[in-house]
Amino acid sequence: MDINEWWGLVERAREAAGDRADDRDPPDDPLPGALTDVLASLEPERIAAFAVTAVDVTRSAYRWPLWNAAYLIEGGCGDDGFMDFRDGLALLGRETFTRVVADPDALAGLPVVIRMSRGERGWIGYESLNAPIAEAYHRLRGETASLDTAVEAALRDRIRPADPAGESWDAEDAAANRRHLPRLAALFQD
């Protein structure tokens, strides 16, 4: 699937979710259902293509500086947490995703991150983009085994990065965080 089409589908879901599209924390988060509805309007093969492109998008965010930013924001962030973080970041839309992958410290300007820094409710992450994809596919086909097979076949020859890209530092080192992520450090450490 063309990357522009992929982001366009995410944007359609964001528009349907309205002003609540940027926070995954509320129990009645409308964005996953909106994405499911958008994807369910596609042919099953296009849903599988969306799933493959989602892997490419979230892998592009597999970077140490972003992981350390997630660690700072969430007070810790393991492998699964960073997968959730990247999935949720993709749901924030192309402009935000691209800006934050290039400069993780830009997360400090997001309203949900500011709320989190004050100890208020909020979350960027999303448990798995696979959930709305599988639900949409299931609506059309009544099963998801063929989706799993198609996605696995499409990704078979792609090399998964062994380690995140970019410069790494100890995410618990306050001085290093202030050097690399000054705005986030000001929100969460100071």
Secondary structure as a PSIPRED ss2 file (coil, helix, strand):
# PSIPRED VFORMAT (PSIPRED V4.0)

   1 M C   1.000  0.000  0.000
   2 D C   1.000  0.000  0.000
   3 I H   0.000  1.000  0.000
   4 N H   0.000  1.000  0.000
   5 E H   0.000  1.000  0.000
   6 W H   0.000  1.000  0.000
   7 W H   0.000  1.000  0.000
   8 G H   0.000  1.000  0.000
   9 L H   0.000  1.000  0.000
  10 V H   0.000  1.000  0.000
  11 E H   0.000  1.000  0.000
  12 R H   0.000  1.000  0.000
  13 A H   0.000  1.000  0.000
  14 R H   0.000  1.000  0.000
  15 E H   0.000  1.000  0.000
  16 A H   0.000  1.000  0.000
  17 A H   0.000  1.000  0.000
  18 G H   0.000  1.000  0.000
  19 D H   0.000  1.000  0.000
  20 R H   0.000  1.000  0.000
  21 A C   1.000  0.000  0.000
  22 D C   1.000  0.000  0.000
  23 D C   1.000  0.000  0.000
  24 R C   1.000  0.000  0.000
  25 D C   1.000  0.000  0.000
  26 P C   1.000  0.000  0.000
  27 P C   1.000  0.000  0.000
  28 D C   1.000  0.000  0.000
  29 D C   1.000  0.000  0.000
  30 P C   1.000  0.000  0.000
  31 L H   0.000  1.000  0.000
  32 P H   0.000  1.000  0.000
  33 G H   0.000  1.000  0.000
  34 A H   0.000  1.000  0.000
  35 L H   0.000  1.000  0.000
  36 T H   0.000  1.000  0.000
  37 D H   0.000  1.000  0.000
  38 V H   0.000  1.000  0.000
  39 L H   0.000  1.000  0.000
  40 A H   0.000  1.000  0.000
  41 S C   1.000  0.000  0.000
  42 L C   1.000  0.000  0.000
  43 E C   1.000  0.000  0.000
  44 P H   0.000  1.000  0.000
  45 E H   0.000  1.000  0.000
  46 R H   0.000  1.000  0.000
  47 I H   0.000  1.000  0.000
  48 A H   0.000  1.000  0.000
  49 A H   0.000  1.000  0.000
  50 F H   0.000  1.000  0.000
  51 A H   0.000  1.000  0.000
  52 V H   0.000  1.000  0.000
  53 T H   0.000  1.000  0.000
  54 A H   0.000  1.000  0.000
  55 V H   0.000  1.000  0.000
  56 D H   0.000  1.000  0.000
  57 V H   0.000  1.000  0.000
  58 T H   0.000  1.000  0.000
  59 R H   0.000  1.000  0.000
  60 S H   0.000  1.000  0.000
  61 A C   1.000  0.000  0.000
  62 Y C   1.000  0.000  0.000
  63 R E   0.000  0.000  1.000
  64 W H   0.000  1.000  0.000
  65 P H   0.000  1.000  0.000
  66 L H   0.000  1.000  0.000
  67 W H   0.000  1.000  0.000
  68 N H   0.000  1.000  0.000
  69 A H   0.000  1.000  0.000
  70 A H   0.000  1.000  0.000
  71 Y H   0.000  1.000  0.000
  72 L H   0.000  1.000  0.000
  73 I H   0.000  1.000  0.000
  74 E H   0.000  1.000  0.000
  75 G C   1.000  0.000  0.000
  76 G C   1.000  0.000  0.000
  77 C C   1.000  0.000  0.000
  78 G C   1.000  0.000  0.000
  79 D H   0.000  1.000  0.000
  80 D H   0.000  1.000  0.000
  81 G H   0.000  1.000  0.000
  82 F H   0.000  1.000  0.000
  83 M H   0.000  1.000  0.000
  84 D H   0.000  1.000  0.000
  85 F H   0.000  1.000  0.000
  86 R H   0.000  1.000  0.000
  87 D H   0.000  1.000  0.000
  88 G H   0.000  1.000  0.000
  89 L H   0.000  1.000  0.000
  90 A H   0.000  1.000  0.000
  91 L H   0.000  1.000  0.000
  92 L C   1.000  0.000  0.000
  93 G C   1.000  0.000  0.000
  94 R H   0.000  1.000  0.000
  95 E H   0.000  1.000  0.000
  96 T H   0.000  1.000  0.000
  97 F H   0.000  1.000  0.000
  98 T H   0.000  1.000  0.000
  99 R H   0.000  1.000  0.000
 100 V H   0.000  1.000  0.000
 101 V H   0.000  1.000  0.000
 102 A H   0.000  1.000  0.000
 103 D C   1.000  0.000  0.000
 104 P H   0.000  1.000  0.000
 105 D H   0.000  1.000  0.000
 106 A H   0.000  1.000  0.000
 107 L H   0.000  1.000  0.000
 108 A H   0.000  1.000  0.000
 109 G H   0.000  1.000  0.000
 110 L C   1.000  0.000  0.000
 111 P H   0.000  1.000  0.000
 112 V H   0.000  1.000  0.000
 113 V H   0.000  1.000  0.000
 114 I H   0.000  1.000  0.000
 115 R H   0.000  1.000  0.000
 116 M H   0.000  1.000  0.000
 117 S H   0.000  1.000  0.000
 118 R C   1.000  0.000  0.000
 119 G C   1.000  0.000  0.000
 120 E C   1.000  0.000  0.000
 121 R C   1.000  0.000  0.000
 122 G C   1.000  0.000  0.000
 123 W C   1.000  0.000  0.000
 124 I C   1.000  0.000  0.000
 125 G C   1.000  0.000  0.000
 126 Y C   1.000  0.000  0.000
 127 E C   1.000  0.000  0.000
 128 S C   1.000  0.000  0.000
 129 L C   1.000  0.000  0.000
 130 N H   0.000  1.000  0.000
 131 A H   0.000  1.000  0.000
 132 P H   0.000  1.000  0.000
 133 I H   0.000  1.000  0.000
 134 A H   0.000  1.000  0.000
 135 E H   0.000  1.000  0.000
 136 A H   0.000  1.000  0.000
 137 Y H   0.000  1.000  0.000
 138 H H   0.000  1.000  0.000
 139 R H   0.000  1.000  0.000
 140 L H   0.000  1.000  0.000
 141 R H   0.000  1.000  0.000
 142 G C   1.000  0.000  0.000
 143 E C   1.000  0.000  0.000
 144 T C   1.000  0.000  0.000
 145 A H   0.000  1.000  0.000
 146 S H   0.000  1.000  0.000
 147 L H   0.000  1.000  0.000
 148 D H   0.000  1.000  0.000
 149 T H   0.000  1.000  0.000
 150 A H   0.000  1.000  0.000
 151 V H   0.000  1.000  0.000
 152 E H   0.000  1.000  0.000
 153 A H   0.000  1.000  0.000
 154 A H   0.000  1.000  0.000
 155 L H   0.000  1.000  0.000
 156 R C   1.000  0.000  0.000
 157 D C   1.000  0.000  0.000
 158 R C   1.000  0.000  0.000
 159 I C   1.000  0.000  0.000
 160 R C   1.000  0.000  0.000
 161 P C   1.000  0.000  0.000
 162 A C   1.000  0.000  0.000
 163 D C   1.000  0.000  0.000
 164 P C   1.000  0.000  0.000
 165 A E   0.000  0.000  1.000
 166 G C   1.000  0.000  0.000
 167 E C   1.000  0.000  0.000
 168 S C   1.000  0.000  0.000
 169 W C   1.000  0.000  0.000
 170 D C   1.000  0.000  0.000
 171 A C   1.000  0.000  0.000
 172 E C   1.000  0.000  0.000
 173 D C   1.000  0.000  0.000
 174 A H   0.000  1.000  0.000
 175 A H   0.000  1.000  0.000
 176 A H   0.000  1.000  0.000
 177 N H   0.000  1.000  0.000
 178 R H   0.000  1.000  0.000
 179 R H   0.000  1.000  0.000
 180 H H   0.000  1.000  0.000
 181 L C   1.000  0.000  0.000
 182 P H   0.000  1.000  0.000
 183 R H   0.000  1.000  0.000
 184 L H   0.000  1.000  0.000
 185 A H   0.000  1.000  0.000
 186 A H   0.000  1.000  0.000
 187 L H   0.000  1.000  0.000
 188 F H   0.000  1.000  0.000
 189 Q C   1.000  0.000  0.000
 190 D C   1.000  0.000  0.000
